[in-house]
Amino acid sequence: MIFKSLYIQVILRVILILLNALVFSWVLVSTRNWYSIASLGALLILQSWLLVRYLSRTNRIMGDFIQ
């Protein structure tokens, strides 16, 4: 059950990162609204950092469980 939750969380976060990257690239090409570009870029960096943090925390918890 825990692995299913982990799997769903990772898939959901990756899908959201991909959607954000698509919107970011579309806004970058179609308009020159620098506020939107900066906001979407910052959101993309934040989402990536949160995914790495989530996986690191999960790996640490699993490592503690195994030991």
C-alpha positions in Angstrom: 0.0 0.0 0.0 2.9 2.4 0.8 4.5 1.7 -2.6 1.2 2.4 -4.4 1.0 5.8 -2.6 4.6 6.5 -3.6 3.9 5.5 -7.2 0.9 7.7 -7.4 2.7 10.7 -5.8 5.6 10.4 -8.2 3.4 10.0 -11.3 1.2 13.0 -10.3 4.2 15.2 -9.7 5.9 14.3 -12.9 2.7 14.9 -14.9 2.4 18.3 -13.3 6.0 19.2 -14.0 5.5 18.1 -17.7 2.4 20.2 -18.0 4.1 23.2 -16.4 7.1 22.8 -18.8 4.7 22.7 -21.8 2.9 25.8 -20.7 6.3 27.5 -19.9 7.6 26.7 -23.4 4.4 27.9 -25.1 4.4 31.2 -23.2 8.1 31.6 -23.9 7.6 31.2 -27.7 4.2 32.9 -28.1 4.5 36.0 -25.9 7.1 38.2 -24.3 5.3 38.6 -21.0 8.3 38.4 -18.8 6.3 38.2 -15.6 4.5 35.0 -16.8 7.8 33.5 -18.0 9.5 34.2 -14.7 6.6 32.9 -12.7 6.3 29.7 -14.7 10.1 29.2 -14.6 10.1 29.7 -10.8 7.2 27.3 -10.4 9.0 24.7 -12.6 12.1 24.9 -10.4 10.0 24.7 -7.2 8.1 21.6 -8.5 11.4 19.9 -9.4 12.9 20.7 -6.0 9.8 19.5 -4.2 9.9 16.2 -6.1 13.6 15.6 -5.3 12.9 16.5 -1.6 9.9 14.1 -1.5 12.0 11.2 -2.9 14.9 11.9 -0.7 12.6 11.9 2.4 11.0 8.7 1.3 14.3 7.0 0.7 15.5 8.1 4.1 12.4 6.7 5.8 12.7 3.4 3.9 16.4 3.2 4.8 15.6 3.7 8.5 12.9 1.1 8.2 15.3 -1.5 6.7 18.1 -0.9 9.3 
